[in-house]
């Protein structure tokens, strides 16, 4: 007869095993678990044990959690901060035109910065870097850090930008007191919703203008203080951009309609002019590229790079719409009026042609020249024939300005409509070309496993 099975209680496990199990839980689950027994309350409140284990399991392989805030901040605060900042990691693109008007024109750079930005974990900070194509005719990518986000020993966020891009790699030893002694500019990093980011100068850092330095608007997920969490507030933090704009609008119209409004309005305009005169950084808006990698159902999706017909490296963003269409656009500064709207290629139906291919399709592919970096062409020129990539599937595409700009229909711009092909290769990359051209632009991955490639 088998002996009766005696279940093991959680309390019977050694403490290190208990910590390991609890490290898989979320903070709300830990809070609920602490209510089950008085003996577990101290364990759930242990900063050096449980909250360190939580941070280490989630971010230990990405950043050195012991170095944040010079190792003087509690891990519970670190967990909360890194949970907020984790949504930054990845690729973003600048939205809108960077203003050069008003008093900030004197400090605005002549050359516009690259529109593509990538956020990555550092040893004890999050760094934002501008990403641009190399100018040497290769597939190389240039990464220039410009935004740095970390925590002071007191647990306050410390964010600043390098407007000139001359500081190189950021040093993890910067703190609030040292920012004023450098050319770096303190900024606030604000989320407007989940995928819209605003970086604006914090000219009142010494006056503690923003306690957190990293805020979300009331339209996004709540990132409120402990007191607000306890009270169950669902309206966002005080001072979020929509609330602040409404307050400023109310004050503006109140000053204009009140009996003594003219003097107050003049004083307000004077203060605003003085405030703008102190600014060294023009606010920039960024939109997150949420789908920047291919998937089995969307093999063309994401960020790509390739040598264009002008023999320069270009970045491309391929997106799928809700009805199965695919559009590819260049990620860069618009060269003319319509380049920001027109797709490089477009198709309304993402249905691939499977092999075996017809003889005409085979000849169409093999008769075209693949555009490669200059060094690869020099290596192959006159020596060895370039072998074409094995084609896995074929997709029909076209390109037209009037697809997105109806007013151009019937004009000379519609002459740009081209029928073309996408040749999907077995290694997951692809090339595209149009029937009127004799070349194929092969696209490579921008990033693999979360790293620029």
Secondary structure per residue as TSV (DSSP state, phi and psi in degrees):
chain	resnum	aa	ss	phi	psi
A	1	X	-	360.0	129.6
A	2	X	-	-73.8	144.4
A	3	X	-	-68.0	152.1
A	4	X	-	-64.5	140.2
A	5	X	-	-80.2	126.7
A	6	X	-	-106.0	110.7
A	7	X	-	-65.2	147.3
A	8	X	-	-95.3	130.3
A	9	X	-	-80.3	152.1
A	10	X	G	-59.1	-33.8
A	11	X	G	-67.8	-18.1
A	12	X	G	-81.1	-14.4
A	13	X	S	-74.1	151.3
A	14	X	-	-63.1	158.7
A	15	X	H	-62.2	-38.1
A	16	X	H	-65.2	-33.6
A	17	X	H	-70.0	-40.6
A	18	X	H	-60.4	-43.1
A	19	X	H	-64.3	-39.6
A	20	X	H	-62.7	-42.7
A	21	X	H	-66.3	-44.8
A	22	X	H	-66.9	-25.6
A	23	X	T	-67.4	-13.1
A	24	X	T	-85.9	-7.9
A	25	X	S	-88.7	162.8
A	26	X	-	-90.9	161.4
A	27	X	H	-53.6	-43.9
A	28	X	H	-61.2	-37.4
A	29	X	H	-67.6	-36.7
A	30	X	H	-66.6	-39.2
A	31	X	H	-62.8	-41.0
A	32	X	H	-66.9	-39.7
A	33	X	H	-65.6	-35.8
A	34	X	H	-65.2	-19.5
A	35	X	T	-81.9	-6.9
A	36	X	T	-79.7	-23.3
A	37	X	-	-161.1	141.9
A	38	X	G	-64.8	-30.5
A	39	X	G	-70.7	-18.6
A	40	X	G	-93.2	-8.4
A	41	X	H	-63.2	-47.5
A	42	X	H	-64.0	-35.3
A	43	X	H	-66.3	-41.3
A	44	X	H	-72.4	-21.5
A	45	X	H	-92.1	-4.4
A	46	X	-	-69.3	109.1
A	47	X	I	-72.1	-45.1
A	48	X	I	-72.6	-17.5
A	49	X	I	-106.5	-69.3
A	50	X	I	-70.7	-50.6
A	51	X	I	-70.7	-28.1
A	52	X	H	-66.1	-42.9
A	53	X	H	-62.7	-37.8
A	54	X	H	-63.4	-46.6
A	55	X	H	-65.2	-42.6
A	56	X	H	-66.1	-40.1
A	57	X	H	-67.0	-38.7
A	58	X	H	-85.1	-37.5
A	59	X	H	-126.7	3.6
A	60	X	T	-59.8	-30.0
A	61	X	T	-86.8	-4.9
A	62	X	T	-110.9	-31.0
A	63	X	S	-150.4	162.1
A	64	X	-	-92.2	93.5
A	65	X	G	-65.3	-22.1
A	66	X	G	-73.7	-15.4
A	67	X	G	-96.3	-11.6
A	68	X	G	-64.6	133.2
A	69	X	G	62.3	30.6
A	70	X	G	56.8	26.8
A	71	X	G	73.0	17.3
A	72	X	T	-108.6	-0.5
A	73	X	S	-101.2	155.5
A	74	X	-	-76.1	150.5
A	75	X	H	-72.6	-23.3
A	76	X	H	-65.4	-42.4
A	77	X	H	-67.3	-39.1
A	78	X	H	-62.1	-41.2
A	79	X	H	-60.4	-44.6
A	80	X	H	-64.5	-43.0
A	81	X	H	-67.0	-47.3
A	82	X	H	-66.5	-29.8
A	83	X	H	-63.5	-37.3
A	84	X	H	-72.2	-43.8
A	85	X	H	-77.4	-16.4
A	86	X	G	-61.6	-29.5
A	87	X	G	-69.6	-12.0
A	88	X	G	-75.0	-30.5
A	89	X	-	-60.5	128.8
A	90	X	E	129.8	-164.7
A	91	X	E	-98.7	141.4
A	92	X	E	-133.9	157.7
A	93	X	E	-129.4	144.6
A	94	X	E	-67.1	140.5
A	95	X	E	-112.3	132.9
A	96	X	S	79.3	-177.4
A	97	X	-	-96.3	134.9
A	98	X	-	-77.5	116.6
A	99	X	-	-66.9	143.0
A	100	X	-	-127.4	22.3
A	101	X	-	-91.1	-179.8
A	102	X	G	62.3	-156.5
A	103	X	G	-74.0	-15.0
A	104	X	G	-78.6	-5.7
A	105	X	G	-63.1	-30.2
A	106	X	G	-66.6	-26.8
A	107	X	T	-104.7	-2.5
A	108	X	S	-71.8	138.6
A	109	X	-	-76.1	151.8
A	110	X	S	-68.6	-48.0
A	111	X	S	-87.1	129.3
A	112	X	-	-69.7	138.8
A	113	X	-	-69.4	156.5
A	114	X	-	-58.1	144.1
A	115	X	S	-80.2	-15.5
A	116	X	E	-93.7	132.9
A	117	X	E	-131.9	142.1
A	118	X	E	-125.0	133.9
A	119	X	E	-103.7	133.8
A	120	X	E	-138.1	158.1
A	121	X	E	-75.6	138.3
A	122	X	-	-110.8	-178.3
A	123	X	S	-56.6	-40.2
A	124	X	S	-147.5	34.2
A	125	X	S	-162.2	171.1
A	126	X	E	-111.6	128.6
A	127	X	E	-114.5	135.0
A	128	X	E	-105.1	128.7
A	129	X	E	-125.4	138.4
A	130	X	E	-78.0	138.4
A	131	X	E	-117.6	128.6
A	132	X	E	-139.2	156.1
A	133	X	E	-70.0	149.5
A	134	X	-	-69.4	157.0
A	135	X	S	-107.2	15.5
A	136	X	S	-103.9	13.4
A	137	X	S	78.1	14.9
A	138	X	S	-112.9	-176.4
A	139	X	S	-85.6	9.6
A	140	X	-	-63.9	149.1
A	141	X	E	-121.1	133.8
A	142	X	E	-99.4	126.7
A	143	X	E	-117.7	120.9
A	144	X	E	-121.4	106.0
A	145	X	E	-61.4	137.8
A	146	X	E	-137.9	-18.7
A	147	X	E	-128.2	135.3
A	148	X	E	-130.5	131.2
A	149	X	E	-132.4	125.8
A	150	X	E	-150.0	-167.4
A	151	X	E	-125.2	140.8
A	152	X	-	-78.6	165.5
A	153	X	T	-57.6	-22.8
A	154	X	T	-86.2	-2.3
A	155	X	S	93.4	5.7
A	156	X	-	-85.4	137.7
A	157	X	E	-62.8	138.6
A	158	X	E	-125.6	112.0
A	159	X	E	-125.0	136.8
A	160	X	E	-153.6	160.4
A	161	X	E	-119.5	154.7
A	162	X	-	-106.7	97.4
A	163	X	T	-67.8	-28.6
A	164	X	T	-93.7	-12.5
A	165	X	S	66.9	30.7
A	166	X	-	-104.9	-3.2
A	167	X	S	-85.8	-10.6
A	168	X	-	67.9	-144.6
A	169	X	S	-69.5	138.9
A	170	X	-	-74.0	148.6
A	171	X	-	-96.9	133.1
A	172	X	T	-76.5	0.1
A	173	X	T	-96.1	2.9
A	174	X	-	-66.1	146.3
A	175	X	-	-140.4	177.8
A	176	X	H	-58.3	-43.1
A	177	X	H	-68.4	-24.8
A	178	X	H	-90.5	-12.3
A	179	X	H	-64.2	-41.9
A	180	X	T	-64.6	-16.6
A	181	X	T	-94.2	5.1
A	182	X	S	-122.6	177.7
A	183	X	S	-87.2	3.3
A	184	X	-	-76.9	149.4
A	185	X	E	-112.0	123.2
A	186	X	E	-67.2	138.2
A	187	X	E	-137.3	164.0
A	188	X	E	-104.5	138.1
A	189	X	E	-112.4	113.3
A	190	X	E	-120.6	135.2
A	191	X	E	-92.2	129.6
A	192	X	S	-110.9	94.8
A	193	X	S	80.6	-156.9
A	194	X	S	-96.4	-21.7
A	195	X	S	-127.4	14.0
A	196	X	E	-122.5	124.3
A	197	X	E	-120.8	137.8
A	198	X	E	-123.6	128.5
A	199	X	E	-113.3	113.2
A	200	X	E	-132.3	150.4
A	201	X	E	-67.2	140.5
A	202	X	-	-105.6	89.1
A	203	X	T	-76.9	-9.5
A	204	X	T	-109.9	32.4
A	205	X	G	-58.0	-41.3
A	206	X	G	-67.6	-19.6
A	207	X	G	-98.4	8.6
A	208	X	T	57.5	51.0
A	209	X	S	-65.4	-35.6
A	210	X	-	-130.7	121.3
A	211	X	S	-65.8	-36.5
A	212	X	S	-96.5	-32.9
A	213	X	S	74.3	-5.3
A	214	X	E	-144.4	112.8
A	215	X	E	-129.7	159.9
A	216	X	E	-121.3	148.1
A	217	X	-	-74.6	167.5
A	218	X	T	-69.1	-10.9
A	219	X	T	-82.8	-7.3
A	220	X	S	-107.0	-175.6
A	221	X	S	-61.0	143.6
A	222	X	-	-67.3	131.9
A	223	X	-	-129.2	71.5
A	224	X	-	-104.4	172.8
A	225	X	-	-72.9	170.6
A	226	X	H	-60.3	-36.7
A	227	X	H	-65.8	-39.6
A	228	X	H	-69.5	-36.2
A	229	X	H	-63.4	-39.8
A	230	X	H	-66.4	-32.8
A	231	X	H	-86.7	-5.8
A	232	X	T	74.6	28.1
A	233	X	-	-63.1	136.9
A	234	X	-	-122.3	13.7
A	235	X	S	-107.7	14.3
A	236	X	-	82.1	177.6
A	237	X	-	-85.8	150.5
A	238	X	T	-65.9	136.6
A	239	X	T	94.0	2.1
A	240	X	-	-64.4	158.3
A	241	X	H	-57.0	-47.0
A	242	X	H	-59.8	-42.9
A	243	X	H	-63.4	-42.3
A	244	X	H	-67.4	-40.5
A	245	X	H	-64.9	-40.3
A	246	X	H	-62.9	-40.1
A	247	X	H	-63.8	-43.4
A	248	X	H	-66.7	-39.0
A	249	X	H	-63.2	-44.5
A	250	X	H	-61.5	-44.6
A	251	X	H	-64.8	-38.1
A	252	X	H	-62.5	-50.0
A	253	X	H	-72.4	-30.3
A	254	X	H	-65.1	-39.8
A	255	X	H	-66.5	-33.7
A	256	X	H	-75.2	-28.7
A	257	X	H	-100.2	-18.0
A	258	X	S	-76.5	155.5
A	259	X	T	-57.3	-37.5
A	260	X	T	-102.6	23.2
A	261	X	H	-71.4	-29.4
A	262	X	H	-62.1	-45.1
A	263	X	H	-66.4	-42.8
A	264	X	H	-64.6	-37.6
A	265	X	H	-66.1	-40.9
A	266	X	H	-63.1	-42.1
A	267	X	H	-64.0	-39.7
A	268	X	H	-64.6	-43.2
A	269	X	H	-64.5	-36.4
A	270	X	H	-65.5	-43.8
A	271	X	H	-63.8	-40.0
A	272	X	H	-65.4	-39.6
A	273	X	H	-64.4	-40.6
A	274	X	H	-66.5	-38.9
A	275	X	H	-65.0	-43.3
A	276	X	H	-65.5	-32.8
A	277	X	H	-65.9	-22.4
A	278	X	T	-86.4	-11.2
A	279	X	-	-73.6	139.3
A	280	X	-	-113.5	-6.9
A	281	X	S	-134.0	129.2
A	282	X	-	-88.0	128.7
A	283	X	-	-55.8	138.2
A	284	X	E	-121.6	141.4
A	285	X	E	-109.5	140.2
A	286	X	E	-131.7	144.8
A	287	X	E	-116.8	132.6
A	288	X	E	-75.6	139.8
A	289	X	-	-91.3	97.9
A	290	X	S	-75.1	-35.5
A	291	X	-	-112.6	82.2
A	292	X	-	-106.3	14.0
A	293	X	S	-138.0	146.9
A	294	X	-	-67.9	157.9
A	295	X	-	-131.6	163.9
A	296	X	S	-56.0	-36.8
A	297	X	S	-84.4	-18.0
A	298	X	-	-131.1	73.3
A	299	X	T	-68.7	-17.9
A	300	X	T	-97.7	-7.6
A	301	X	-	-63.6	144.3
A	302	X	E	120.0	-169.5
A	303	X	E	-92.2	134.7
A	304	X	E	-135.8	164.4
A	305	X	E	-136.9	146.8
A	306	X	E	-165.2	157.9
A	307	X	E	-81.2	118.9
A	308	X	-	-81.7	-179.0
A	309	X	T	-67.2	-17.3
A	310	X	T	-91.6	12.1
A	311	X	S	62.4	32.9
A	312	X	-	-119.5	148.1
A	313	X	E	-72.1	129.8
A	314	X	E	-123.8	152.5
A	315	X	E	-102.0	140.5
A	316	X	E	-128.8	141.7
A	317	X	E	-118.6	119.9
A	318	X	E	-107.8	126.1
A	319	X	E	-127.3	149.1
A	320	X	E	-104.7	141.0
A	321	X	-	-97.3	-179.9
A	322	X	T	-73.6	-14.6
A	323	X	T	-108.3	13.0
A	324	X	S	96.0	2.1
A	325	X	-	-79.2	161.0
A	326	X	E	-130.8	134.5
A	327	X	E	-130.9	139.2
A	328	X	E	-122.4	128.8
A	329	X	E	-131.4	153.4
A	330	X	E	-75.2	142.0
A	331	X	-	-99.5	102.3
A	332	X	S	178.6	-176.9
A	333	X	-	-76.4	136.6
A	334	X	-	-65.8	129.4
A	335	X	S	-82.4	-23.7
A	336	X	S	-146.7	-171.8
A	337	X	S	-62.5	-35.7
A	338	X	S	-106.5	-4.2
A	339	X	T	-66.1	-26.0
A	340	X	T	-75.2	-18.4
A	341	X	T	-103.5	-31.7
A	342	X	S	-77.0	135.6
A	343	X	-	-76.7	148.6
A	344	X	S	-67.3	-46.1
A	345	X	E	-145.6	161.1
A	346	X	E	-152.7	146.7
A	347	X	E	-149.9	145.6
A	348	X	S	-93.0	-8.1
A	349	X	-	-141.2	112.8
A	350	X	-	-88.5	58.4
A	351	X	-	-108.3	116.5
A	352	X	-	-83.3	149.0
A	353	X	E	-87.9	126.5
A	354	X	E	-92.4	153.9
A	355	X	S	-70.7	158.8
A	356	X	S	-76.6	143.7
A	357	X	-	-90.7	156.9
A	358	X	-	-68.7	163.3
A	359	X	H	-64.2	-37.5
A	360	X	H	-62.3	-42.3
A	361	X	H	-66.8	-38.4
A	362	X	H	-64.5	-44.1
A	363	X	H	-65.5	-39.9
A	364	X	H	-58.1	-40.3
A	365	X	H	-73.9	-49.8
A	366	X	H	-73.5	-16.0
A	367	X	T	-86.9	-2.8
A	368	X	S	-102.4	150.0
A	369	X	E	-91.7	135.0
A	370	X	E	-86.3	132.0
A	371	X	E	-82.6	124.4
A	372	X	-	-128.4	163.9
A	373	X	-	-56.9	157.1
A	374	X	H	-59.5	-43.0
A	375	X	H	-64.9	-34.9
A	376	X	H	-68.6	-37.9
A	377	X	H	-66.4	-42.0
A	378	X	H	-64.0	-35.0
A	379	X	H	-68.8	-37.1
A	380	X	H	-90.1	-20.2
A	381	X	T	-59.0	121.2
A	382	X	T	70.0	5.1
A	383	X	T	-111.5	-68.7
A	384	X	S	-124.9	142.7
A	385	X	-	-69.7	143.1
A	386	X	-	-81.5	119.4
A	387	X	-	-81.7	130.3
A	388	X	-	-70.5	147.5
A	389	X	-	-66.4	142.6
A	390	X	-	-67.0	127.2
A	391	X	E	-85.1	131.2
A	392	X	E	-92.2	-47.8
A	393	X	E	-149.7	164.8
A	394	X	E	-127.1	140.5
A	395	X	E	-128.8	136.1
A	396	X	E	-84.7	135.8
A	397	X	E	-135.9	168.6
A	398	X	E	-147.8	175.9
A	399	X	E	-146.6	133.2
A	400	X	-	-158.3	133.9
A	401	X	G	-68.0	-38.0
A	402	X	G	-73.1	-1.3
A	403	X	G	-64.9	-34.9
A	404	X	T	-113.6	-14.8
A	405	X	-	-124.4	85.8
A	406	X	G	-58.2	-29.4
A	407	X	G	-63.1	-19.6
A	408	X	G	-85.8	-5.5
A	409	X	T	-60.6	131.8
A	410	X	T	88.6	-2.9
A	411	X	S	-96.8	-179.3
A	412	X	G	-65.2	-19.8
A	413	X	G	-64.4	-27.5
A	414	X	G	-71.2	-13.1
A	415	X	G	-65.9	-12.6
A	416	X	G	-80.1	-4.2
A	417	X	-	-63.8	125.6
A	418	X	E	-132.0	140.6
A	419	X	E	-91.5	139.5
A	420	X	E	-150.6	-169.7
A	421	X	E	-136.9	151.3
A	422	X	E	-113.4	128.0
A	423	X	E	-108.1	106.3
A	424	X	E	-84.7	124.3
A	425	X	E	-91.5	163.5
A	426	X	T	-69.1	-21.7
A	427	X	T	-85.3	4.9
A	428	X	S	96.4	-14.4
A	429	X	-	-86.5	177.0
A	430	X	E	-153.8	164.8
A	431	X	E	-129.6	155.2
A	432	X	E	-137.0	154.4
A	433	X	E	-163.7	163.6
A	434	X	E	-113.6	153.6
A	435	X	T	-62.3	-30.8
A	436	X	T	-78.3	-9.2
A	437	X	-	-105.3	163.4
A	438	X	S	-113.5	22.5
A	439	X	E	-133.4	163.8
A	440	X	E	-125.2	131.3
A	441	X	E	-94.3	110.8
A	442	X	E	-86.4	131.9
A	443	X	E	-107.3	136.1
A	444	X	E	-110.8	163.2
A	445	X	E	-68.4	136.0
A	446	X	S	-74.2	-37.9
A	447	X	E	-143.4	143.1
A	448	X	E	-128.8	129.4
A	449	X	T	55.9	34.7
A	450	X	T	84.6	3.4
A	451	X	E	-121.2	144.0
A	452	X	E	-60.2	137.5
A	453	X	-	-115.9	360.0
